[in-house]
Structure formats: structure tokens, C-alpha cells
């Protein structure tokens, strides 16, 4: 039985950001040997009803939509010769159309912003809505030109604490790690695995820090011995967290190697600090930043999390959001 070949899907609207997404999607499809489906959504199609067949009678909106798709298909073909390109004029809003098309897609690719009055926002509503709800990997093409063009020869992936296996056997790679590994391998580049850790919880880190400063001042005045003991304890906790982070990265990436994937050069980077800062720093020298997003069954709201929101708005390279069930 033949395997169904899912396409890479890209949304276009004629904007510069959509053109960048189209180029990126064409290259992704070319690397993976997959067809490219180019989607343009137009609500006008839904309400117009009967569409005249001759160009002289077609309304301007229809002609514009057809021109957007034709131009995009031609551009993709020039970008990746021999690429199979399909076009789809969807009678719906962009988010609904792309989410529906993404149900049978290898990946969805969108620009960081669209045309319209909100073009100055850090991330457009279309990209955010799709990244938060799609059931397939979503790539938001954003960042500096050198990162978008793929000049860094590196893919970065965020490793979360909850991915740590509970037994002694290497766990299979998460969907996000598998996506990142495949991209690094196809690009012939390095994979950088980033895991951030901190001693204090994110909700009380600031309060504990301030309390620590007060205690430190008091300690200097009255309890020099206690201050030294506390410093040793703090150093010991930091070393324990560092070891745990290194073990997590070894286990997670070790499981990926055990899954039979071709070897990829991997750099393990445990970082003390916030996950937001660690991932944004990693994005500065990466062609792609990959993060996982948990999808809760039966939940239809935005499912991204604060860290993923931050990287989608501020990363300096394209960001892939990979659903993790």
C-alpha cells in the first residue's frame, strides 16, 4: 500500500511577509521531497455565490485572488525547480481555511504578519491563531534576513523538563525533537538542544531574590558564618541543577539516536535562567527554533503558553511550533 504524501501548506496574501513564507515553504517541501499547496483565503468567495466564467465578467476581488495564487505558484516554481505546486482559493477566513487544510499537511507555513491595518503588530492574528490551534507543525517565518535565508547552519530546539523519561530506557524523541532533528539532518547542519533551569520557581523568583538580598545584608552584619554556609548550599544546589539539566539533555537526545535516525551533530546547552531568554538567545544564531506545544483534547482555545508566545513575537529566526499530545 502506497504511503499518502502530505503536502507542505503555505498561506499567501500578496504581502512581503507572505512571500518570505512562500520561499521558506518551497524550500522545506523541496528538502522533504513533498508537494507544495499554496492557499489564499477570500471571504468574498463565500458570499458572492455564482462566479461568471469569463475574465471580463469576473469581479475585481476574484481576479485579485487568482493573481495572488498565480504569482505565488510561479515564484515557488522558480525557487525550487521541479517542485509540484498546487493552489487553493478558499472561501473562508484565513485562519479557518489554513487550519482545515492543515489537517492533512506535513506542515503549515505562514508569515509573521499580513496585509491590512494590523501589519505593524509583532505577530499577526493569522499566524498566532494557527500556531495556537493547528494539529500539524506550524512554521512562522520571522526574524533577521540572514536567519530566514538559512545562513547559520543550525537548528535549535527547546527541551522541557516534562520530557524527561521516568525509566532507565531511552525515550523515543518527542514530536518537537524529531522535527528539529530531521530539519538539521536535511540541512546538513547542527542541532542545538536548549534546556533552561532555575532554582526558584518563576512565580516567586523575584520575591525570593529580594528576600535573599535582605537576608544577605542581615547576614553580613550579624551572621558571617551562616552567610558562608548559605553560599555553599546555594552552590551545591546550582551544581545539582546543572547535572540534572545535562542528564535531561543526554536522555532526550539519546532517545532520539536510539530511534534509528541518522546521526546529527548535537550541541547540548543547559542554561541557568528563564526559558524565554534562553530560547530567544538561541534564536539569534539559528536558522530555525523548534518548540513543542501541548494540545489538550477537547480544548479549543489558544494553546501556546507564555514562553511560546514570547518566541513567536520576538525570535530572531523562523519558529516551528510542533503539537505534542
RADAJO-V499939 format. One record per helix or strand of 3 or more residues. SS is the DSSP state (H for helix, E for strand). FROM is the first residue (numbers start at 0). TO is the last residue. If there is no record, write none. Layout:
{{SS & FROM & TO} {SS & FROM & TO}}
//
This chain:
{{E & 6 & 10} {H & 15 & 31} {E & 35 & 40} {H & 42 & 47} {H & 59 & 78} {E & 84 & 89} {H & 93 & 101} {E & 104 & 110} {H & 124 & 132} {E & 136 & 140} {H & 144 & 147} {E & 153 & 157} {H & 160 & 162} {H & 174 & 186} {E & 189 & 196} {H & 204 & 221} {H & 223 & 257} {E & 265 & 271} {H & 274 & 282} {E & 287 & 293} {H & 305 & 313} {E & 317 & 323}}
//
